[in-house]
Amino acid sequence: MDHLVITVFAPDQPGQVERIAECIAEHGGNWLESRMSRLAGQFAGVIKVGVPAESHDEMLDGLQRLAEHGIRVLVAKSEIEQSCNWKPIAMELVGNDRPGIVRDITRVLAEQGVNLERLVTSVTPAPMSSELLFHADAILGVPLTLSLEVLQKRLETLADDLMVELVLKTEE
């Protein structure tokens, strides 16, 4: 069985996920994992699919035909995952919104060899003012060789500069 990672983009409307699922099932594919979201009237998703080798090409053709419904598809072959040499750490960040927060945080993470496993962000009005607050929730893949204390110290230095609250928690 081949594993594929499929990225989909489409105008948000009922039935889009069903069309994708139907195409996968039609070709004997198995929907394994997915992350999907609606943003600004658009739908986007990432799906990990198992597909029998003999159906691989036909599934790819079928996925490309979804363009008739406005669904754009990108496909990548899934790599075999390495043995786990990282630990999951949850990160929560809240602060006044400004351009560059994601860039600044991800730069520090990359410098420490930390991988972003999941990132969800939003901007909302502060409860008692008209200020906009930036929120980020992430799961970090922290190398086993990096102590949480070292990462916390490096991020806290940046958090002070950005004037944000930042919390790291070990995933249970």
PAZAPA-4460 file (N, C-alpha, C; in steps of 0.05 Angstrom, whole numbers, plus 32768, in hexadecimal, padded with zeros to 4 digits):
% residues 172
    n_x    n_y    n_z   ca_x   ca_y   ca_z    c_x    c_y    c_z   seq   type   mol
   8011   7FE8   8000   8000   8000   8000   8012   8019   8000     1      M     A
   800C   802C   7FEE   801A   8045   7FED   800C   8059   8000     2      D     A
   801B   806A   800C   800F   8080   801C   8014   809A   800E     3      H     A
   7FFF   80AA   800B   8000   80C4   7FFE   7FF7   80D9   8012     4      L     A
   8003   80F1   800F   7FF9   8108   801D   7FED   811A   8008     5      V     A
   7FD3   811F   800B   7FC4   812F   7FF8   7FBC   814A   8004     6      I     A
   7FC2   815F   7FF7   7FBA   817A   7FFF   7FA4   8183   7FED     7      T     A
   7F8E   818D   7FF8   7F78   8196   7FE8   7F71   81B3   7FEF     8      V     A
   7F68   81C2   7FDA   7F5F   81DD   7FDD   7F46   81E0   7FCC     9      F     A
   7F31   81EE   7FD7   7F19   81F0   7FC8   7F08   8207   7FD4    10      A     A
   7EF6   8212   7FC4   7EE2   8224   7FD0   7ED2   8215   7FE4    11      P     A
   7ECC   8221   7FFB   7EBE   8213   8010   7EA0   8211   8008    12      D     A
   7E97   81F8   8005   7E7B   81F2   8000   7E75   81D6   8008    13      Q     A
   7E5C   81D0   800E   7E55   81B4   8016   7E5D   81A0   8000    14      P     A
   7E66   8189   8009   7E6B   8173   7FF7   7E88   8170   7FED    15      G     A
   7E99   8183   7FF3   7EB5   8182   7FE9   7EC3   816A   7FF6    16      Q     A
   7EC1   8167   8010   7ECF   8151   801D   7EC4   8136   8014    17      V     A
   7EA9   8135   800F   7E9D   811C   8006   7EA8   8115   7FEA    18      E     A
   7EAC   8129   7FD9   7EB7   8123   7FBE   7ED3   8117   7FC0    19      R     A
   7EE3   8122   7FD2   7EFE   8118   7FD6   7EFE   80FC   7FE1    20      I     A
   7EED   80F8   7FF6   7EEB   80DE   8002   7EE1   80C9   7FEE    21      A     A
   7ECE   80D0   7FDE   7EC3   80BE   7FC9   7ED9   80B6   7FB6    22      E     A
   7EE9   80C9   7FAD   7EFF   80C2   7F9A   7F13   80AF   7FA7    23      C     A
   7F1A   80B4   7FC0   7F2D   80A2   7FCE   7F21   8086   7FD1    24      I     A
   7F08   8084   7FD9   7EFB   806A   7FDD   7EF8   805B   7FC3    25      A     A
   7EF1   806A   7FAD   7EED   805E   7F93   7F06   804E   7F8A    26      E     A
   7F1D   8057   7F93   7F36   804B   7F8A   7F42   8039   7F9F    27      H     A
   7F32   8031   7FB2   7F3B   801E   7FC7   7F4D   802C   7FDC    28      G     A
   7F4D   8046   7FDD   7F5E   8055   7FEF   7F53   8055   800C    29      G     A
   7F64   8058   801F   7F5D   8059   803B   7F64   8074   8046    30      N     A
   7F51   8084   804F   7F55   809E   805B   7F61   809A   8077    31      W     A
   7F7A   80A1   807C   7F88   809B   8095   7F88   80B2   80A9    32      L     A
   7F8F   80C9   80A0   7F91   80E1   80B1   7F8A   80F9   80A1    33      E     A
   7F80   810E   80AF   7F7B   8127   80A0   7F7A   813F   80B3    34      S     A
   7F7F   8156   80A8   7F7C   8170   80B5   7F6E   8181   80A1    35      R     A
   7F57   818D   80A8   7F48   819D   8095   7F3E   81B6   80A3    36      M     A
   7F3B   81CB   8093   7F32   81E4   809F   7F25   81F6   808A    37      S     A
   7F15   8208   8093   7F08   821D   8082   7F14   8237   808B    38      R     A
   7F1E   8246   8077   7F29   8261   807C   7F20   8274   8066    39      L     A
   7F13   828A   806D   7F0C   829F   805A   7EFE   8294   8041    40      A     A
   7EEB   8282   8046   7EDB   8278   802F   7EE9   8262   801F    41      G     A
   7F00   825A   8027   7F0F   8245   801A   7F11   822D   802C    42      Q     A
   7F13   8215   8021   7F16   81FD   802F   7F32   81F2   8028    43      F     A
   7F41   81E9   803C   7F5B   81DD   8038   7F5E   81C4   804A    44      A     A
   7F6C   81B1   803F   7F70   8199   804F   7F89   818A   8047    45      G     A
   7F92   817A   805A   7FA9   8168   8055   7F9F   814C   805E    46      V     A
   7FA3   8138   804C   7F98   811E   8051   7FAE   8109   804C    47      I     A
   7FB1   80F6   805F   7FC3   80E0   805A   7FB2   80C8   8052    48      K     A
   7FB9   80BC   803B   7FA9   80A7   8030   7FBB   808F   802A    49      V     A
   7FB0   8077   802F   7FBD   805F   8027   7FAF   8056   800D    50      G     A
   7FBE   804E   7FF9   7FB2   8046   7FDF   7FC1   802D   7FD5    51      V     A
   7FB2   8019   7FCB   7FC0   8002   7FC0   7FD1   800A   7FA8    52      P     A
   7FE8   7FFF   7FA5   7FFB   8007   7F90   7FEE   8005   7F74    53      A     A
   7FDD   7FF1   7F70   7FD0   7FEE   7F56   7FBB   8003   7F50    54      E     A
   7FB2   8012   7F64   7F9E   8027   7F60   7FAA   8043   7F61    55      S     A
   7FC4   8044   7F67   7FD2   805E   7F6B   7FCD   8072   7F55    56      H     A
   7FD3   806B   7F3C   7FD1   807D   7F26   7FB4   8086   7F20    57      D     A
   7FA1   8072   7F22   7F85   8078   7F1E   7F7B   808C   7F33    58      E     A
   7F83   8088   7F4C   7F7B   809B   7F61   7F86   80B7   7F5C    59      M     A
   7F9F   80B9   7F53   7FAA   80D3   7F4D   7F9A   80E1   7F37    60      L     A
   7F93   80D1   7F22   7F83   80DD   7F0C   7F68   80E6   7F17    61      D     A
   7F5B   80D6   7F28   7F41   80DD   7F33   7F42   80F6   7F44    62      G     A
   7F58   80F8   7F54   7F5B   8110   7F65   7F5E   8129   7F53    63      L     A
   7F6D   8127   7F3D   7F71   813E   7F2C   7F56   8146   7F1E    64      Q     A
   7F45   8132   7F19   7F2B   8139   7F0D   7F18   8148   7F20    65      R     A
   7F1F   8148   7F3A   7F0F   8158   7F4D   7F10   8176   7F47    66      L     A
   7F22   817E   7F36   7F24   819A   7F2D   7F0A   81A3   7F20    67      A     A
   7EFA   8190   7F15   7EE0   8197   7F0A   7ECE   81A3   7F1F    68      E     A
   7ED3   819D   7F38   7EC3   81A8   7F4F   7ED2   81BE   7F5D    69      H     A
   7EE7   81C8   7F51   7EF6   81DE   7F5E   7F0A   81D4   7F73    70      G     A
   7F0E   81BA   7F75   7F20   81AF   7F89   7F3C   81AB   7F7D    71      I     A
   7F4F   81BA   7F87   7F6B   81B7   7F7E   7F79   81A4   7F90    72      R     A
   7F89   8193   7F85   7F96   817D   7F94   7FB4   817D   7F8E    73      V     A
   7FC4   817A   7FA3   7FE1   8175   7FA1   7FE6   815A   7FB0    74      L     A
   7FF7   814A   7FA4   7FFC   812F   7FB0   801A   812B   7FB4    75      V     A
   8021   8120   7FCB   803D   8119   7FD1   803D   80FD   7FDC    76      A     A
   8051   80EE   7FD4   8054   80D3   7FE0   805E   80D6   7FFC    77      K     A
   8052   80C7   800F   8059   80C9   802B   8073   80BA   8030    78      S     A
   8084   80C7   803F   809E   80BA   8046   809A   80A9   805F    79      E     A
   80AA   8095   8062   80AA   8084   807A   80B4   8096   8091    80      I     A
   80A5   8097   80A6   80AD   80A8   80BD   80C4   809C   80CC    81      E     A
   80D7   80AD   80D3   80EE   80A5   80E2   80E6   809D   80FF    82      Q     A
   80F7   808E   810C   80F1   8087   8128   80F0   80A1   8137    83      S     A
   80E0   80A1   814C   80DA   80B9   815A   80F3   80C3   816A    84      C     A
   80FE   80DA   8161   8115   80E6   816F   810D   8102   817A    85      N     A
   80F3   8105   817F   80E9   811F   8189   80D3   811A   819D    86      W     A
   80CD   812E   81AD   80B7   812C   81C0   80A3   8142   81BA    87      K     A
   8089   813C   81BD   8075   8150   81B7   8072   8164   81CF    88      P     A
   8072   817D   81C9   806E   8193   81DD   8058   81A5   81D2    89      I     A
   8045   81AC   81E3   8030   81BF   81DB   803A   81DB   81E1    90      A     A
   8034   81ED   81CE   803B   8209   81D2   8022   821A   81CE    91      M     A
   801D   822C   81E1   8007   823F   81DF   8013   825B   81E0    92      E     A
   800A   826C   81CE   8015   8287   81CD   7FFD   829B   81C9    93      L     A
   7FFD   82B1   81D9   7FE9   82C6   81D6   7FF8   82E1   81D9    94      V     A
   7FF1   82F3   81C7   7FFD   830E   81C9   7FF0   8321   81B5    95      G     A
   7FF7   833A   81B8   7FEC   834E   81A5   7FF5   8346   8189    96      N     A
   7FE2   8348   8176   7FE8   8340   815B   7FFB   8355   814E    97      D     A
   800D   834B   813E   801F   835C   812E   802B   834A   8119    98      R     A
   8033   8356   8102   8040   8346   80ED   805A   833A   80F8    99      P     A
   8060   8321   80F0   8079   8315   80F6   807A   8303   810E   100      G     A
   8064   8300   811D   8065   82EF   8135   806C   82D2   812D   101      I     A
   805E   82C7   8119   8062   82AB   8111   807F   82A8   8107   102      V     A
   8088   82BB   80F7   80A4   82BA   80ED   80B8   82B9   8104   103      R     A
   80B4   82CB   8118   80C7   82CD   812E   80C8   82B3   813F   104      D     A
   80B0   82A9   8145   80AE   8290   8155   80BA   8279   8146   105      I     A
   80B2   8276   812D   80BC   825E   811E   80DA   8260   8118   106      T     A
   80E5   8277   8117   8102   827A   8114   8110   826F   812C   107      R     A
   8107   8276   8144   8113   826B   815C   8110   824D   815D   108      V     A
   80F8   8243   8157   80F4   8226   8157   8107   8218   8144   109      L     A
   8109   8222   812C   811B   8216   8118   8138   8216   8121   110      A     A
   8140   822C   812D   815C   822E   8137   8162   8219   814C   111      E     A
   814D   8211   815B   8150   81FC   816F   814B   81E0   8165   112      Q     A
   8146   81DD   814B   8140   81C3   813F   8125   81B8   8145   113      G     A
   8112   81CA   814C   80F7   81C2   8154   80E5   81C3   813A   114      V     A
   80D5   81AE   8137   80C3   81AC   8121   80A7   81B3   8129   115      N     A
   8098   81C1   8119   807C   81C7   811E   806C   81AF   8114   116      L     A
   8060   81A1   8127   804F   818A   8120   8033   8193   8119   117      E     A
   8029   81A8   8127   800F   81B3   8122   800F   81D0   812B   118      R     A
   8002   81E2   811C   8000   81FE   8123   7FE4   8208   811C   119      L     A
   7FD6   8214   812F   7FBC   8220   812B   7FBE   823C   8136   120      V     A
   7FB8   8250   8125   7FB9   826C   812E   7F9F   827A   8128   121      T     A
   7F9B   8290   8137   7F83   82A1   8133   7F89   82BC   813E   122      S     A
   7F79   82D0   8135   7F7B   82EB   813F   7F5F   82F3   8148   123      V     A
   7F5C   82FB   8161   7F42   8302   816C   7F44   831C   817B   124      T     A
   7F2D   832B   817E   7F2E   8343   818E   7F32   833D   81AB   125      P     A
   7F41   834E   81B9   7F45   834B   81D6   7F2B   8350   81E4   126      A     A
   7F25   8343   81FA   7F0B   8346   8207   7F04   8362   8210   127      P     A
   7F18   8371   821A   7F12   838B   8226   7F1C   83A3   8215   128      M     A
   7F26   839E   81FD   7F30   83B4   81ED   7F2C   83AD   81CF   129      S     A
   7F34   83C0   81BE   7F32   83BB   81A2   7F4B   83AE   8196   130      S     A
   7F5F   83A9   81A8   7F78   839C   819F   7F73   8380   8194   131      E     A
   7F82   8379   817F   7F80   835E   8175   7F95   834C   8182   132      L     A
   7F8C   8334   818B   7F9E   8321   8197   7FA4   830A   8184   133      L     A
   7FBD   8303   8182   7FC6   82EC   8172   7FC7   82D4   8185   134      F     A
   7FBB   82BD   817C   7FBC   82A4   818C   7FC9   828F   817A   135      H     A
   7FDA   827F   8186   7FE6   8269   8178   7FE7   8251   818B   136      A     A
   7FDE   823A   8181   7FE0   8221   818F   7FF0   820E   817D   137      D     A
   8004   8202   8188   8016   81F1   8177   801D   81D8   8186   138      A     A
   8023   81C3   8176   8031   81AC   8181   804D   81AD   8174   139      I     A
   8061   81AD   8185   807D   81AE   817C   8089   8193   817D   140      L     A
   8099   818C   816A   80AA   8174   816B   80C6   817C   8174   141      G     A
   80CB   8179   818E   80E4   8183   819A   80F8   816C   819B   142      V     A
   8110   8170   8190   8124   815A   8190   8129   8150   81AC   143      P     A
   812D   8136   81AF   8132   812A   81CA   814B   8136   81D6   144      L     A
   815D   8140   81C6   8176   814B   81D0   8173   8168   81DA   145      T     A
   815C   8175   81D6   8158   8190   81DE   8147   8190   81F8   146      L     A
   8152   819C   820D   8143   819D   8226   812D   81B1   8224   147      S     A
   8117   81AB   8231   8100   81BE   8232   8108   81D8   823E   148      L     A
   811A   81D7   8252   8122   81F0   825F   8131   8203   824C   149      E     A
   8142   81F8   823B   8151   8208   8227   813D   8214   8213   150      V     A
   812B   8204   8209   8117   820E   81F6   8106   8224   8203   151      L     A
   80FD   821F   821C   80EC   8232   822A   80FB   824D   822E   152      Q     A
   8114   824C   8235   8124   8264   823A   8126   8274   8220   153      K     A
   812C   8266   820A   8130   8273   81F0   8116   8280   81E7   154      R     A
   8100   8272   81EA   80E5   827C   81E2   80DC   8293   81F4   155      L     A
   80E3   8291   820E   80DB   82A6   8221   80E9   82C0   821A   156      E     A
   8102   82BF   8212   8111   82D7   8209   8102   82E4   81F2   157      T     A
   80FA   82D4   81DF   80EC   82DF   81C8   80D0   82E9   81D0   158      L     A
   80C3   82DA   81E2   80A8   82E2   81EB   80A9   82FE   81F8   159      A     A
   80BE   8303   8208   80C1   831D   8214   80C4   8333   81FF   160      D     A
   80D4   832D   81EA   80D7   8341   81D4   80BD   8345   81C5   161      D     A
   80AD   8330   81C1   8094   8332   81B2   807D   833B   81C4   162      L     A
   8080   833B   81DE   806B   8341   81F1   8054   832E   81ED   163      M     A
   805A   8314   81EF   8045   82FF   81EE   8048   82ED   8206   164      V     A
   8032   82DF   820C   8032   82CA   8220   8037   82B0   8212   165      E     A
   804A   82A0   821C   8051   8287   820F   8052   8271   8224   166      L     A
   8045   825A   821F   8044   8244   8231   804C   822B   8222   167      V     A
   805F   821B   822D   8066   8201   8222   805D   81EC   8236   168      L     A
   8051   81D6   822C   8048   81C1   823D   804F   81A6   8230   169      K     A
   8058   8193   8240   805D   8178   8236   8043   816B   822F   170      T     A
   8042   815F   8217   802A   8151   820E   8027   8137   821F   171      E     A
   8010   8132   8228   800B   811A   8238   7FFF   8104   8227   172      E     A
***
